[in-house]
Amino acid sequence: MFSMIEDDFDQYIKELNENKSSDFSEKFQNLLLFIKEKYLEDLKISSENIGKEKKG
C-alpha cells in the first residue's frame, strides 16, 4: 500500500511537469514534493517503531 502512495506522488509530479501551465502548477508540485518527503519520513519512523516493538 505504501509504495502505491509513493507511486501516486511521482505520477502527480510527472503530470504537473508535462502540463506545466502556470505558477500554481509549480507551487502545487512543490507542495506534493514536501508532502512526499514528510510521508517518507513518517514511514521510516513507523518502521523503526515497529522494529523496536518486535524486539522489546
PDB file of N, CA, C, O and CB in Angstrom:
ATOM      1  N   MET A   1       0.816  -1.190   0.000  1.00  0.00           N
ATOM      2  CA  MET A   1       0.000   0.000   0.000  1.00  0.00           C
ATOM      3  C   MET A   1       0.866   1.263   0.000  1.00  0.00           C
ATOM      4  O   MET A   1       0.578   2.218  -0.721  1.00  0.00           O
ATOM      5  CB  MET A   1      -0.932  -0.007   1.201  1.00  0.00           C
ATOM      6  N   PHE A   2       1.923   1.263   0.808  1.00  0.00           N
ATOM      7  CA  PHE A   2       2.748   2.463   0.902  1.00  0.00           C
ATOM      8  C   PHE A   2       3.446   2.779  -0.413  1.00  0.00           C
ATOM      9  O   PHE A   2       3.585   3.948  -0.774  1.00  0.00           O
ATOM     10  CB  PHE A   2       3.777   2.302   2.002  1.00  0.00           C
ATOM     11  N   SER A   3       3.887   1.751  -1.132  1.00  0.00           N
ATOM     12  CA  SER A   3       4.548   2.016  -2.408  1.00  0.00           C
ATOM     13  C   SER A   3       3.555   2.575  -3.424  1.00  0.00           C
ATOM     14  O   SER A   3       3.943   3.329  -4.316  1.00  0.00           O
ATOM     15  CB  SER A   3       5.201   0.735  -2.953  1.00  0.00           C
ATOM     16  N   MET A   4       2.281   2.214  -3.296  1.00  0.00           N
ATOM     17  CA  MET A   4       1.263   2.777  -4.187  1.00  0.00           C
ATOM     18  C   MET A   4       1.119   4.273  -3.957  1.00  0.00           C
ATOM     19  O   MET A   4       0.966   5.037  -4.910  1.00  0.00           O
ATOM     20  CB  MET A   4      -0.090   2.076  -3.978  1.00  0.00           C
ATOM     21  N   ILE A   5       1.167   4.692  -2.708  1.00  0.00           N
ATOM     22  CA  ILE A   5       1.067   6.118  -2.392  1.00  0.00           C
ATOM     23  C   ILE A   5       2.260   6.863  -2.969  1.00  0.00           C
ATOM     24  O   ILE A   5       2.110   7.935  -3.554  1.00  0.00           O
ATOM     25  CB  ILE A   5       0.982   6.340  -0.866  1.00  0.00           C
ATOM     26  N   GLU A   6       3.441   6.291  -2.803  1.00  0.00           N
ATOM     27  CA  GLU A   6       4.642   6.925  -3.351  1.00  0.00           C
ATOM     28  C   GLU A   6       4.555   7.014  -4.875  1.00  0.00           C
ATOM     29  O   GLU A   6       4.928   8.029  -5.462  1.00  0.00           O
ATOM     30  CB  GLU A   6       5.907   6.143  -2.932  1.00  0.00           C
ATOM     31  N   ASP A   7       4.066   5.957  -5.511  1.00  0.00           N
ATOM     32  CA  ASP A   7       3.892   5.975  -6.966  1.00  0.00           C
ATOM     33  C   ASP A   7       2.897   7.053  -7.390  1.00  0.00           C
ATOM     34  O   ASP A   7       3.086   7.713  -8.411  1.00  0.00           O
ATOM     35  CB  ASP A   7       3.423   4.601  -7.464  1.00  0.00           C
ATOM     36  N   ASP A   8       1.833   7.228  -6.598  1.00  0.00           N
ATOM     37  CA  ASP A   8       0.856   8.276  -6.903  1.00  0.00           C
ATOM     38  C   ASP A   8       1.502   9.652  -6.854  1.00  0.00           C
ATOM     39  O   ASP A   8       1.272  10.477  -7.739  1.00  0.00           O
ATOM     40  CB  ASP A   8      -0.322   8.214  -5.925  1.00  0.00           C
ATOM     41  N   PHE A   9       2.310   9.909  -5.826  1.00  0.00           N
ATOM     42  CA  PHE A   9       3.010  11.192  -5.740  1.00  0.00           C
ATOM     43  C   PHE A   9       3.884  11.405  -6.971  1.00  0.00           C
ATOM     44  O   PHE A   9       3.872  12.481  -7.569  1.00  0.00           O
ATOM     45  CB  PHE A   9       3.866  11.260  -4.458  1.00  0.00           C
ATOM     46  N   ASP A  10       4.635  10.385  -7.344  1.00  0.00           N
ATOM     47  CA  ASP A  10       5.509  10.502  -8.509  1.00  0.00           C
ATOM     48  C   ASP A  10       4.707  10.776  -9.781  1.00  0.00           C
ATOM     49  O   ASP A  10       5.119  11.572 -10.625  1.00  0.00           O
ATOM     50  CB  ASP A  10       6.340   9.229  -8.676  1.00  0.00           C
ATOM     51  N   GLN A  11       3.563  10.111  -9.910  1.00  0.00           N
ATOM     52  CA  GLN A  11       2.722  10.302 -11.093  1.00  0.00           C
ATOM     53  C   GLN A  11       2.154  11.720 -11.144  1.00  0.00           C
ATOM     54  O   GLN A  11       2.146  12.345 -12.204  1.00  0.00           O
ATOM     55  CB  GLN A  11       1.581   9.278 -11.106  1.00  0.00           C
ATOM     56  N   TYR A  12       1.685  12.225 -10.019  1.00  0.00           N
ATOM     57  CA  TYR A  12       1.170  13.599  -9.983  1.00  0.00           C
ATOM     58  C   TYR A  12       2.253  14.594 -10.379  1.00  0.00           C
ATOM     59  O   TYR A  12       2.007  15.514 -11.159  1.00  0.00           O
ATOM     60  CB  TYR A  12       0.628  13.937  -8.583  1.00  0.00           C
ATOM     61  N   ILE A  13       3.438  14.409  -9.844  1.00  0.00           N
ATOM     62  CA  ILE A  13       4.547  15.319 -10.146  1.00  0.00           C
ATOM     63  C   ILE A  13       4.911  15.244 -11.622  1.00  0.00           C
ATOM     64  O   ILE A  13       5.158  16.270 -12.256  1.00  0.00           O
ATOM     65  CB  ILE A  13       5.775  14.987  -9.278  1.00  0.00           C
ATOM     66  N   LYS A  14       4.945  14.045 -12.164  1.00  0.00           N
ATOM     67  CA  LYS A  14       5.261  13.867 -13.585  1.00  0.00           C
ATOM     68  C   LYS A  14       4.228  14.582 -14.456  1.00  0.00           C
ATOM     69  O   LYS A  14       4.586  15.284 -15.402  1.00  0.00           O
ATOM     70  CB  LYS A  14       5.317  12.364 -13.946  1.00  0.00           C
ATOM     71  N   GLU A  15       2.965  14.403 -14.138  1.00  0.00           N
ATOM     72  CA  GLU A  15       1.911  15.055 -14.914  1.00  0.00           C
ATOM     73  C   GLU A  15       1.998  16.573 -14.811  1.00  0.00           C
ATOM     74  O   GLU A  15       1.770  17.278 -15.795  1.00  0.00           O
ATOM     75  CB  GLU A  15       0.539  14.581 -14.445  1.00  0.00           C
ATOM     76  N   LEU A  16       2.323  17.071 -13.644  1.00  0.00           N
ATOM     77  CA  LEU A  16       2.476  18.517 -13.499  1.00  0.00           C
ATOM     78  C   LEU A  16       3.626  19.031 -14.353  1.00  0.00           C
ATOM     79  O   LEU A  16       3.522  20.096 -14.960  1.00  0.00           O
ATOM     80  CB  LEU A  16       2.704  18.886 -12.033  1.00  0.00           C
ATOM     81  N   ASN A  17       4.714  18.285 -14.402  1.00  0.00           N
ATOM     82  CA  ASN A  17       5.847  18.694 -15.234  1.00  0.00           C
ATOM     83  C   ASN A  17       5.464  18.719 -16.705  1.00  0.00           C
ATOM     84  O   ASN A  17       5.863  19.622 -17.441  1.00  0.00           O
ATOM     85  CB  ASN A  17       7.036  17.755 -15.019  1.00  0.00           C
ATOM     86  N   GLU A  18       4.692  17.729 -17.134  1.00  0.00           N
ATOM     87  CA  GLU A  18       4.300  17.639 -18.540  1.00  0.00           C
ATOM     88  C   GLU A  18       3.302  18.727 -18.919  1.00  0.00           C
ATOM     89  O   GLU A  18       3.307  19.202 -20.055  1.00  0.00           O
ATOM     90  CB  GLU A  18       3.706  16.269 -18.832  1.00  0.00           C
ATOM     91  N   ASN A  19       2.453  19.121 -17.989  1.00  0.00           N
ATOM     92  CA  ASN A  19       1.378  20.069 -18.275  1.00  0.00           C
ATOM     93  C   ASN A  19       1.587  21.408 -17.579  1.00  0.00           C
ATOM     94  O   ASN A  19       0.626  22.098 -17.238  1.00  0.00           O
ATOM     95  CB  ASN A  19       0.046  19.482 -17.860  1.00  0.00           C
ATOM     96  N   LYS A  20       2.816  21.758 -17.377  1.00  0.00           N
ATOM     97  CA  LYS A  20       3.124  22.985 -16.635  1.00  0.00           C
ATOM     98  C   LYS A  20       2.542  24.184 -17.383  1.00  0.00           C
ATOM     99  O   LYS A  20       3.017  24.572 -18.450  1.00  0.00           O
ATOM    100  CB  LYS A  20       4.666  23.151 -16.440  1.00  0.00           C
ATOM    101  N   SER A  21       1.509  24.750 -16.791  1.00  0.00           N
ATOM    102  CA  SER A  21       0.826  25.846 -17.468  1.00  0.00           C
ATOM    103  C   SER A  21       0.764  27.129 -16.645  1.00  0.00           C
ATOM    104  O   SER A  21       0.367  28.176 -17.158  1.00  0.00           O
ATOM    105  CB  SER A  21      -0.560  25.424 -17.825  1.00  0.00           C
ATOM    106  N   SER A  22       1.152  27.056 -15.384  1.00  0.00           N
ATOM    107  CA  SER A  22       1.054  28.267 -14.574  1.00  0.00           C
ATOM    108  C   SER A  22       1.940  28.181 -13.346  1.00  0.00           C
ATOM    109  O   SER A  22       2.532  27.143 -13.050  1.00  0.00           O
ATOM    110  CB  SER A  22      -0.387  28.514 -14.158  1.00  0.00           C
ATOM    111  N   ASP A  23       2.014  29.295 -12.644  1.00  0.00           N
ATOM    112  CA  ASP A  23       2.752  29.363 -11.387  1.00  0.00           C
ATOM    113  C   ASP A  23       2.105  28.456 -10.347  1.00  0.00           C
ATOM    114  O   ASP A  23       2.793  27.866  -9.514  1.00  0.00           O
ATOM    115  CB  ASP A  23       2.816  30.813 -10.871  1.00  0.00           C
ATOM    116  N   PHE A  24       0.786  28.350 -10.400  1.00  0.00           N
ATOM    117  CA  PHE A  24       0.069  27.474  -9.470  1.00  0.00           C
ATOM    118  C   PHE A  24       0.566  26.042  -9.608  1.00  0.00           C
ATOM    119  O   PHE A  24       0.732  25.342  -8.610  1.00  0.00           O
ATOM    120  CB  PHE A  24      -1.453  27.540  -9.717  1.00  0.00           C
ATOM    121  N   SER A  25       0.799  25.612 -10.820  1.00  0.00           N
ATOM    122  CA  SER A  25       1.277  24.257 -11.069  1.00  0.00           C
ATOM    123  C   SER A  25       2.605  24.015 -10.363  1.00  0.00           C
ATOM    124  O   SER A  25       2.806  22.959  -9.764  1.00  0.00           O
ATOM    125  CB  SER A  25       1.421  24.006 -12.574  1.00  0.00           C
ATOM    126  N   GLU A  26       3.502  24.974 -10.429  1.00  0.00           N
ATOM    127  CA  GLU A  26       4.801  24.850  -9.768  1.00  0.00           C
ATOM    128  C   GLU A  26       4.640  24.817  -8.249  1.00  0.00           C
ATOM    129  O   GLU A  26       5.297  24.030  -7.568  1.00  0.00           O
ATOM    130  CB  GLU A  26       5.722  26.009 -10.178  1.00  0.00           C
ATOM    131  N   LYS A  27       3.778  25.659  -7.731  1.00  0.00           N
ATOM    132  CA  LYS A  27       3.545  25.675  -6.287  1.00  0.00           C
ATOM    133  C   LYS A  27       2.923  24.366  -5.818  1.00  0.00           C
ATOM    134  O   LYS A  27       3.285  23.841  -4.765  1.00  0.00           O
ATOM    135  CB  LYS A  27       2.642  26.851  -5.903  1.00  0.00           C
ATOM    136  N   PHE A  28       1.991  23.844  -6.602  1.00  0.00           N
ATOM    137  CA  PHE A  28       1.359  22.579  -6.246  1.00  0.00           C
ATOM    138  C   PHE A  28       2.373  21.444  -6.303  1.00  0.00           C
ATOM    139  O   PHE A  28       2.356  20.549  -5.457  1.00  0.00           O
ATOM    140  CB  PHE A  28       0.174  22.284  -7.179  1.00  0.00           C
ATOM    141  N   GLN A  29       3.250  21.478  -7.290  1.00  0.00           N
ATOM    142  CA  GLN A  29       4.305  20.468  -7.393  1.00  0.00           C
ATOM    143  C   GLN A  29       5.202  20.533  -6.165  1.00  0.00           C
ATOM    144  O   GLN A  29       5.552  19.494  -5.605  1.00  0.00           O
ATOM    145  CB  GLN A  29       5.137  20.669  -8.682  1.00  0.00           C
ATOM    146  N   ASN A  30       5.578  21.720  -5.740  1.00  0.00           N
ATOM    147  CA  ASN A  30       6.409  21.869  -4.543  1.00  0.00           C
ATOM    148  C   ASN A  30       5.696  21.332  -3.312  1.00  0.00           C
ATOM    149  O   ASN A  30       6.316  20.707  -2.451  1.00  0.00           O
ATOM    150  CB  ASN A  30       6.787  23.337  -4.331  1.00  0.00           C
ATOM    151  N   LEU A  31       4.399  21.575  -3.230  1.00  0.00           N
ATOM    152  CA  LEU A  31       3.613  21.049  -2.117  1.00  0.00           C
ATOM    153  C   LEU A  31       3.610  19.525  -2.132  1.00  0.00           C
ATOM    154  O   LEU A  31       3.780  18.894  -1.088  1.00  0.00           O
ATOM    155  CB  LEU A  31       2.175  21.583  -2.174  1.00  0.00           C
ATOM    156  N   LEU A  32       3.419  18.933  -3.302  1.00  0.00           N
ATOM    157  CA  LEU A  32       3.442  17.472  -3.402  1.00  0.00           C
ATOM    158  C   LEU A  32       4.797  16.904  -2.996  1.00  0.00           C
ATOM    159  O   LEU A  32       4.859  15.887  -2.305  1.00  0.00           O
ATOM    160  CB  LEU A  32       3.101  17.035  -4.824  1.00  0.00           C
ATOM    161  N   LEU A  33       5.869  17.543  -3.413  1.00  0.00           N
ATOM    162  CA  LEU A  33       7.201  17.077  -3.036  1.00  0.00           C
ATOM    163  C   LEU A  33       7.396  17.149  -1.527  1.00  0.00           C
ATOM    164  O   LEU A  33       7.964  16.237  -0.928  1.00  0.00           O
ATOM    165  CB  LEU A  33       8.278  17.902  -3.745  1.00  0.00           C
ATOM    166  N   PHE A  34       6.925  18.232  -0.913  1.00  0.00           N
ATOM    167  CA  PHE A  34       7.020  18.388   0.533  1.00  0.00           C
ATOM    168  C   PHE A  34       6.231  17.286   1.238  1.00  0.00           C
ATOM    169  O   PHE A  34       6.730  16.661   2.174  1.00  0.00           O
ATOM    170  CB  PHE A  34       6.506  19.776   0.962  1.00  0.00           C
ATOM    171  N   ILE A  35       5.008  17.051   0.789  1.00  0.00           N
ATOM    172  CA  ILE A  35       4.171  16.016   1.397  1.00  0.00           C
ATOM    173  C   ILE A  35       4.808  14.644   1.232  1.00  0.00           C
ATOM    174  O   ILE A  35       4.791  13.835   2.160  1.00  0.00           O
ATOM    175  CB  ILE A  35       2.766  16.024   0.777  1.00  0.00           C
ATOM    176  N   LYS A  36       5.367  14.378   0.061  1.00  0.00           N
ATOM    177  CA  LYS A  36       6.017  13.085  -0.174  1.00  0.00           C
ATOM    178  C   LYS A  36       7.195  12.903   0.781  1.00  0.00           C
ATOM    179  O   LYS A  36       7.362  11.827   1.355  1.00  0.00           O
ATOM    180  CB  LYS A  36       6.494  12.974  -1.642  1.00  0.00           C
ATOM    181  N   GLU A  37       8.010  13.938   0.957  1.00  0.00           N
ATOM    182  CA  GLU A  37       9.153  13.848   1.872  1.00  0.00           C
ATOM    183  C   GLU A  37       8.693  13.581   3.298  1.00  0.00           C
ATOM    184  O   GLU A  37       9.277  12.752   3.995  1.00  0.00           O
ATOM    185  CB  GLU A  37       9.982  15.137   1.823  1.00  0.00           C
ATOM    186  N   LYS A  38       7.650  14.278   3.733  1.00  0.00           N
ATOM    187  CA  LYS A  38       7.125  14.073   5.092  1.00  0.00           C
ATOM    188  C   LYS A  38       6.553  12.669   5.240  1.00  0.00           C
ATOM    189  O   LYS A  38       6.742  12.025   6.272  1.00  0.00           O
ATOM    190  CB  LYS A  38       6.044  15.122   5.422  1.00  0.00           C
ATOM    191  N   TYR A  39       5.863  12.200   4.224  1.00  0.00           N
ATOM    192  CA  TYR A  39       5.309  10.847   4.238  1.00  0.00           C
ATOM    193  C   TYR A  39       6.429   9.822   4.390  1.00  0.00           C
ATOM    194  O   TYR A  39       6.317   8.892   5.189  1.00  0.00           O
ATOM    195  CB  TYR A  39       4.500  10.575   2.950  1.00  0.00           C
ATOM    196  N   LEU A  40       7.505   9.989   3.627  1.00  0.00           N
ATOM    197  CA  LEU A  40       8.620   9.039   3.698  1.00  0.00           C
ATOM    198  C   LEU A  40       9.303   9.089   5.062  1.00  0.00           C
ATOM    199  O   LEU A  40       9.717   8.055   5.587  1.00  0.00           O
ATOM    200  CB  LEU A  40       9.641   9.330   2.589  1.00  0.00           C
ATOM    201  N   GLU A  41       9.424  10.286   5.640  1.00  0.00           N
ATOM    202  CA  GLU A  41       9.991  10.406   6.989  1.00  0.00           C
ATOM    203  C   GLU A  41       9.112   9.682   8.003  1.00  0.00           C
ATOM    204  O   GLU A  41       9.614   8.945   8.852  1.00  0.00           O
ATOM    205  CB  GLU A  41      10.148  11.893   7.385  1.00  0.00           C
ATOM    206  N   ASP A  42       7.803   9.892   7.913  1.00  0.00           N
ATOM    207  CA  ASP A  42       6.871   9.231   8.836  1.00  0.00           C
ATOM    208  C   ASP A  42       6.897   7.721   8.661  1.00  0.00           C
ATOM    209  O   ASP A  42       6.830   6.975   9.638  1.00  0.00           O
ATOM    210  CB  ASP A  42       5.449   9.753   8.625  1.00  0.00           C
ATOM    211  N   LEU A  43       6.994   7.275   7.423  1.00  0.00           N
ATOM    212  CA  LEU A  43       7.058   5.840   7.153  1.00  0.00           C
ATOM    213  C   LEU A  43       8.311   5.234   7.780  1.00  0.00           C
ATOM    214  O   LEU A  43       8.260   4.145   8.352  1.00  0.00           O
ATOM    215  CB  LEU A  43       7.037   5.574   5.635  1.00  0.00           C
ATOM    216  N   LYS A  44       9.425   5.936   7.673  1.00  0.00           N
ATOM    217  CA  LYS A  44      10.673   5.458   8.264  1.00  0.00           C
ATOM    218  C   LYS A  44      10.547   5.370   9.782  1.00  0.00           C
ATOM    219  O   LYS A  44      10.960   4.382  10.389  1.00  0.00           O
ATOM    220  CB  LYS A  44      11.842   6.381   7.879  1.00  0.00           C
ATOM    221  N   ILE A  45       9.976   6.406  10.389  1.00  0.00           N
ATOM    222  CA  ILE A  45       9.788   6.408  11.846  1.00  0.00           C
ATOM    223  C   ILE A  45       8.869   5.267  12.262  1.00  0.00           C
ATOM    224  O   ILE A  45       9.144   4.571  13.240  1.00  0.00           O
ATOM    225  CB  ILE A  45       9.210   7.761  12.322  1.00  0.00           C
ATOM    226  N   SER A  46       7.786   5.074  11.530  1.00  0.00           N
ATOM    227  CA  SER A  46       6.848   3.991  11.848  1.00  0.00           C
ATOM    228  C   SER A  46       7.529   2.637  11.744  1.00  0.00           C
ATOM    229  O   SER A  46       7.329   1.770  12.595  1.00  0.00           O
ATOM    230  CB  SER A  46       5.631   4.039  10.917  1.00  0.00           C
ATOM    231  N   SER A  47       8.327   2.455  10.711  1.00  0.00           N
ATOM    232  CA  SER A  47       9.035   1.187  10.533  1.00  0.00           C
ATOM    233  C   SER A  47      10.008   0.940  11.674  1.00  0.00           C
ATOM    234  O   SER A  47      10.129  -0.182  12.167  1.00  0.00           O
ATOM    235  CB  SER A  47       9.781   1.173   9.197  1.00  0.00           C
ATOM    236  N   GLU A  48      10.698   1.990  12.091  1.00  0.00           N
ATOM    237  CA  GLU A  48      11.641   1.859  13.206  1.00  0.00           C
ATOM    238  C   GLU A  48      10.905   1.509  14.493  1.00  0.00           C
ATOM    239  O   GLU A  48      11.373   0.678  15.271  1.00  0.00           O
ATOM    240  CB  GLU A  48      12.446   3.159  13.391  1.00  0.00           C
ATOM    241  N   ASN A  49       9.755   2.140  14.719  1.00  0.00           N
ATOM    242  CA  ASN A  49       8.972   1.863  15.921  1.00  0.00           C
ATOM    243  C   ASN A  49       8.434   0.438  15.925  1.00  0.00           C
ATOM    244  O   ASN A  49       8.408  -0.210  16.971  1.00  0.00           O
ATOM    245  CB  ASN A  49       7.819   2.851  16.039  1.00  0.00           C
ATOM    246  N   ILE A  50       8.013  -0.047  14.788  1.00  0.00           N
ATOM    247  CA  ILE A  50       7.527  -1.425  14.692  1.00  0.00           C
ATOM    248  C   ILE A  50       8.666  -2.391  14.977  1.00  0.00           C
ATOM    249  O   ILE A  50       8.469  -3.405  15.646  1.00  0.00           O
ATOM    250  CB  ILE A  50       6.917  -1.702  13.295  1.00  0.00           C
ATOM    251  N   GLY A  51       9.863  -2.080  14.469  1.00  0.00           N
ATOM    252  CA  GLY A  51      11.030  -2.918  14.731  1.00  0.00           C
ATOM    253  C   GLY A  51      11.370  -2.966  16.206  1.00  0.00           C
ATOM    254  O   GLY A  51      11.737  -4.019  16.727  1.00  0.00           O
ATOM    255  N   LYS A  52      11.252  -1.831  16.883  1.00  0.00           N
ATOM    256  CA  LYS A  52      11.526  -1.777  18.325  1.00  0.00           C
ATOM    257  C   LYS A  52      10.497  -2.583  19.104  1.00  0.00           C
ATOM    258  O   LYS A  52      10.846  -3.258  20.073  1.00  0.00           O
ATOM    259  CB  LYS A  52      11.536  -0.321  18.818  1.00  0.00           C
ATOM    260  N   GLU A  53       9.229  -2.521  18.692  1.00  0.00           N
ATOM    261  CA  GLU A  53       8.179  -3.271  19.383  1.00  0.00           C
ATOM    262  C   GLU A  53       8.400  -4.771  19.255  1.00  0.00           C
ATOM    263  O   GLU A  53       8.154  -5.523  20.198  1.00  0.00           O
ATOM    264  CB  GLU A  53       6.804  -2.897  18.829  1.00  0.00           C
ATOM    265  N   LYS A  54       8.863  -5.202  18.092  1.00  0.00           N
ATOM    266  CA  LYS A  54       9.096  -6.631  17.883  1.00  0.00           C
ATOM    267  C   LYS A  54      10.264  -7.127  18.726  1.00  0.00           C
ATOM    268  O   LYS A  54      10.258  -8.263  19.198  1.00  0.00           O
ATOM    269  CB  LYS A  54       9.358  -6.919  16.403  1.00  0.00           C
ATOM    270  N   LYS A  55      11.274  -6.262  18.914  1.00  0.00           N
ATOM    271  CA  LYS A  55      12.446  -6.651  19.707  1.00  0.00           C
ATOM    272  C   LYS A  55      12.149  -6.595  21.201  1.00  0.00           C
ATOM    273  O   LYS A  55      12.606  -7.450  21.960  1.00  0.00           O
ATOM    274  CB  LYS A  55      13.638  -5.745  19.379  1.00  0.00           C
ATOM    275  N   GLY A  56      11.393  -5.600  21.620  1.00  0.00           N
ATOM    276  CA  GLY A  56      11.215  -5.343  23.036  1.00  0.00           C
ATOM    277  C   GLY A  56       9.954  -5.879  23.564  1.00  0.00           C
ATOM    278  O   GLY A  56       9.670  -5.734  24.753  1.00  0.00           O
TER     279      GLY A  56
END
